[in-house]
Amino acid sequence: MVKWHVHSERRIYESPWVNLALTTVEPPGAEPFEHHVIRAPGPAAGCVITRGLRNQQEVLLIFRHRFITDTWGWEIPAGGVDTGDNAE
């Protein structure tokens, strides 16, 4: 597997919940370009909860609206992990 080369990274925005950087990357065989990178500064956790009911598998999902794309979709429950808490 060939890796992309990272030429530089500049922090654009920083908060306790999310960081945004502008990174110049170069994929194999292509010209370098700028790419936005979003990072969560702390640990996060998601969970997939299943149960068997009458020989059927069920999975817990949430149906929510994402305002950035103005779409609705199914997602696993997830969120940040508070200081002192264990992700598990």
C-alpha positions as YAML, in Angstrom:
chain: A
units: angstrom
residues:
- id: 1
  name: MET
  ca: [0.00, 0.00, 0.00]
- id: 2
  name: VAL
  ca: [1.41, 3.40, -0.99]
- id: 3
  name: LYS
  ca: [0.99, 6.30, 1.41]
- id: 4
  name: TRP
  ca: [0.13, 9.89, 0.61]
- id: 5
  name: HIS
  ca: [2.89, 12.43, 1.36]
- id: 6
  name: VAL
  ca: [1.95, 15.25, 3.76]
- id: 7
  name: HIS
  ca: [3.83, 18.44, 2.85]
- id: 8
  name: SER
  ca: [2.38, 20.81, 5.46]
- id: 9
  name: GLU
  ca: [-0.48, 21.39, 7.87]
- id: 10
  name: ARG
  ca: [-1.87, 24.66, 9.19]
- id: 11
  name: ARG
  ca: [-4.40, 24.86, 12.04]
- id: 12
  name: ILE
  ca: [-7.42, 26.94, 11.00]
- id: 13
  name: TYR
  ca: [-9.74, 26.52, 13.97]
- id: 14
  name: GLU
  ca: [-9.45, 24.98, 17.43]
- id: 15
  name: SER
  ca: [-12.02, 24.35, 20.18]
- id: 16
  name: PRO
  ca: [-12.56, 21.81, 22.97]
- id: 17
  name: TRP
  ca: [-14.80, 19.81, 20.60]
- id: 18
  name: VAL
  ca: [-13.21, 19.99, 17.14]
- id: 19
  name: ASN
  ca: [-10.05, 21.11, 15.34]
- id: 20
  name: LEU
  ca: [-9.83, 22.06, 11.66]
- id: 21
  name: ALA
  ca: [-6.58, 22.10, 9.67]
- id: 22
  name: LEU
  ca: [-5.64, 22.83, 6.06]
- id: 23
  name: THR
  ca: [-3.17, 20.18, 4.90]
- id: 24
  name: THR
  ca: [-1.20, 20.02, 1.66]
- id: 25
  name: VAL
  ca: [-1.06, 16.38, 0.57]
- id: 26
  name: GLU
  ca: [0.30, 14.53, -2.45]
- id: 27
  name: PRO
  ca: [-1.27, 11.22, -3.47]
- id: 28
  name: PRO
  ca: [0.96, 8.77, -5.36]
- id: 29
  name: GLY
  ca: [1.21, 9.81, -9.02]
- id: 30
  name: ALA
  ca: [-0.75, 13.05, -8.55]
- id: 31
  name: GLU
  ca: [-0.08, 16.73, -7.95]
- id: 32
  name: PRO
  ca: [-0.19, 18.10, -4.38]
- id: 33
  name: PHE
  ca: [-3.45, 19.75, -3.30]
- id: 34
  name: GLU
  ca: [-4.96, 21.30, -0.17]
- id: 35
  name: HIS
  ca: [-7.28, 19.12, 1.89]
- id: 36
  name: HIS
  ca: [-9.32, 20.07, 4.98]
- id: 37
  name: VAL
  ca: [-8.84, 17.75, 7.96]
- id: 38
  name: ILE
  ca: [-11.25, 17.61, 10.91]
- id: 39
  name: ARG
  ca: [-10.00, 16.12, 14.17]
- id: 40
  name: ALA
  ca: [-11.69, 15.60, 17.52]
- id: 41
  name: PRO
  ca: [-9.14, 16.60, 20.18]
- id: 42
  name: GLY
  ca: [-10.40, 14.09, 22.73]
- id: 43
  name: PRO
  ca: [-11.48, 10.49, 22.65]
- id: 44
  name: ALA
  ca: [-14.88, 9.61, 21.23]
- id: 45
  name: ALA
  ca: [-16.98, 6.50, 21.45]
- id: 46
  name: GLY
  ca: [-19.70, 4.86, 19.41]
- id: 47
  name: CYS
  ca: [-21.63, 1.77, 20.23]
- id: 48
  name: VAL
  ca: [-23.48, -0.90, 18.33]
- id: 49
  name: ILE
  ca: [-26.12, -2.46, 20.51]
- id: 50
  name: THR
  ca: [-27.67, -5.70, 19.32]
- id: 51
  name: ARG
  ca: [-30.17, -8.11, 20.77]
- id: 52
  name: GLY
  ca: [-31.89, -11.23, 19.60]
- id: 53
  name: LEU
  ca: [-35.67, -11.21, 19.74]
- id: 54
  name: ARG
  ca: [-37.72, -14.15, 18.47]
- id: 55
  name: ASN
  ca: [-34.75, -15.44, 16.42]
- id: 56
  name: GLN
  ca: [-34.20, -12.03, 14.79]
- id: 57
  name: GLN
  ca: [-31.24, -9.68, 15.21]
- id: 58
  name: GLU
  ca: [-31.92, -6.05, 16.09]
- id: 59
  name: VAL
  ca: [-29.50, -3.10, 16.07]
- id: 60
  name: LEU
  ca: [-30.06, 0.19, 17.90]
- id: 61
  name: LEU
  ca: [-29.71, 3.18, 15.53]
- id: 62
  name: ILE
  ca: [-30.76, 6.82, 15.71]
- id: 63
  name: PHE
  ca: [-32.44, 8.70, 12.85]
- id: 64
  name: ARG
  ca: [-31.24, 12.29, 12.83]
- id: 65
  name: HIS
  ca: [-30.91, 15.39, 10.72]
- id: 66
  name: ARG
  ca: [-27.47, 16.70, 9.65]
- id: 67
  name: PHE
  ca: [-27.83, 20.42, 8.98]
- id: 68
  name: ILE
  ca: [-24.62, 20.73, 6.92]
- id: 69
  name: THR
  ca: [-25.90, 18.42, 4.17]
- id: 70
  name: ASP
  ca: [-29.59, 19.01, 5.01]
- id: 71
  name: THR
  ca: [-30.19, 15.25, 5.04]
- id: 72
  name: TRP
  ca: [-31.66, 12.69, 7.40]
- id: 73
  name: GLY
  ca: [-29.97, 9.35, 8.04]
- id: 74
  name: TRP
  ca: [-29.49, 6.39, 10.36]
- id: 75
  name: GLU
  ca: [-26.41, 6.43, 12.63]
- id: 76
  name: ILE
  ca: [-24.95, 4.49, 15.53]
- id: 77
  name: PRO
  ca: [-25.19, 6.33, 18.87]
- id: 78
  name: ALA
  ca: [-21.89, 8.15, 19.52]
- id: 79
  name: GLY
  ca: [-20.39, 11.03, 21.42]
- id: 80
  name: GLY
  ca: [-17.40, 12.40, 23.28]
- id: 81
  name: VAL
  ca: [-15.78, 10.79, 26.28]
- id: 82
  name: ASP
  ca: [-15.55, 13.09, 29.30]
- id: 83
  name: THR
  ca: [-12.32, 13.51, 31.27]
- id: 84
  name: GLY
  ca: [-12.03, 10.72, 33.80]
- id: 85
  name: ASP
  ca: [-14.47, 8.45, 31.94]
- id: 86
  name: ASN
  ca: [-13.47, 5.22, 30.22]
- id: 87
  name: ALA
  ca: [-14.49, 4.84, 26.55]
- id: 88
  name: GLU
  ca: [-15.65, 1.29, 27.21]
...
